[in-house]
Amino acid sequence: MENRLAEIRKKKKIGQAYLVEKLGVSRQTISAIENGRCTPSLELALDLADLLEIPVNEIFIRKRDDNHNDKKSS
């Protein structure tokens, strides 16, 4: 899953420290999400969207190949 968290956060002039304080997570967690090293829980993704006042699907973008439910034709 790709994300635009860093881009959106910087555009809104919000520091990582603000997200850490408001969401109760570590700076390492925010950094790992922004750098694609981890995917947030659904709850954290929704909390980020609420805090940034932007729909969650504008922050987190699922790539087509991330869909493991694709049906293969015979």
C-alpha positions as CSV (number, residue, x, y, z in Angstrom):
1,M,0.0,0.0,0.0
2,E,1.3,3.4,-0.9
3,N,0.6,6.5,1.1
4,R,0.8,10.3,0.8
5,L,1.1,10.9,4.6
6,A,4.4,12.9,4.5
7,E,3.3,14.9,1.5
8,I,-0.1,15.8,3.0
9,R,1.4,16.5,6.5
10,K,4.0,18.8,5.0
11,K,1.5,20.6,2.8
12,K,-0.6,21.3,5.9
13,K,2.5,22.4,7.7
14,I,2.1,19.7,10.4
15,G,5.2,18.2,12.1
16,Q,5.6,14.6,13.0
17,A,5.7,15.7,16.7
18,Y,2.1,17.0,16.4
19,L,0.9,13.6,15.1
20,V,2.8,11.8,17.8
21,E,1.2,14.0,20.5
22,K,-2.4,13.8,19.1
23,L,-2.4,10.1,18.2
24,G,-0.3,8.7,21.1
25,V,2.1,6.9,18.9
26,S,5.9,7.1,18.6
27,R,7.8,9.2,16.1
28,Q,9.3,6.0,14.8
29,T,5.7,4.7,14.0
30,I,4.9,7.9,12.0
31,S,8.2,7.7,10.2
32,A,7.8,4.0,9.4
33,I,4.3,4.7,7.9
34,E,5.5,7.6,5.9
35,N,8.5,5.6,4.5
36,G,6.3,2.6,3.7
37,R,8.0,0.3,6.2
38,C,4.7,-0.5,7.9
39,T,1.0,-0.2,7.3
40,P,-1.0,1.4,10.1
41,S,-3.9,-0.4,11.7
42,L,-7.3,0.5,10.4
43,E,-8.0,2.5,13.6
44,L,-4.8,4.5,13.2
45,A,-5.4,5.1,9.5
46,L,-8.9,6.5,10.4
47,D,-7.5,8.6,13.2
48,L,-4.9,10.1,10.9
49,A,-7.6,10.9,8.3
50,D,-9.7,12.6,11.0
51,L,-6.8,14.6,12.3
52,L,-5.7,15.7,8.9
53,E,-9.3,16.3,7.8
54,I,-8.9,14.3,4.6
55,P,-10.6,11.1,3.5
56,V,-8.5,8.0,4.4
57,N,-8.4,6.9,0.7
58,E,-6.6,10.1,-0.2
59,I,-3.8,9.3,2.3
60,F,-3.5,5.5,1.7
61,I,-3.7,4.1,-1.8
62,R,-4.0,0.4,-2.4
63,K,-2.1,-0.8,-5.4
64,R,-3.9,-3.1,-7.8
65,D,-1.5,-5.9,-7.0
66,D,-2.2,-5.5,-3.3
67,N,-5.6,-7.2,-3.9
68,H,-5.0,-10.8,-2.9
69,N,-8.6,-11.7,-3.9
70,D,-8.1,-11.5,-7.6
71,K,-9.7,-14.5,-9.4
72,K,-7.5,-16.2,-11.9
73,S,-9.1,-17.4,-15.1
74,S,-8.4,-20.9,-16.3
